[in-house]
């Protein structure tokens, strides 16, 4: 197990978080006591970060939809033309 320091992504405050991880699994999350934005505290949204990591509805790639009748499709990268 190792601990990674990061920043919460849910709002613009930028609270510090410490994430306990093992391999690709998130084991625990807590506020970073040394971070000046939150001093070790986390709101409800910050405490649920591990839940969003494995959510089935989470987008893993950008998607596009041409119209409302067709389902979203993974976006393809277009080559940029250099003049």
Rosetta blueprint (number, residue, H / E / L):
1 X L
2 X E
3 X E
4 X E
5 X E
6 X E
7 X E
8 X L
9 X L
10 X L
11 X L
12 X L
13 X L
14 X L
15 X L
16 X E
17 X E
18 X E
19 X E
20 X E
21 X E
22 X E
23 X L
24 X L
25 X E
26 X E
27 X E
28 X E
29 X E
30 X E
31 X E
32 X L
33 X L
34 X L
35 X L
36 X L
37 X L
38 X L
39 X L
40 X L
41 X L
42 X L
43 X L
44 X H
45 X H
46 X H
47 X H
48 X L
49 X H
50 X H
51 X H
52 X H
53 X H
54 X L
55 X L
56 X L
57 X L
58 X L
59 X L
60 X L
61 X L
62 X L
63 X E
64 X E
65 X L
66 X L
67 X L
68 X L
69 X L
70 X L
71 X L
72 X L
73 X E
74 X E
75 X L
76 X L
77 X L
78 X L
79 X L
80 X L
81 X L
82 X L
83 X L
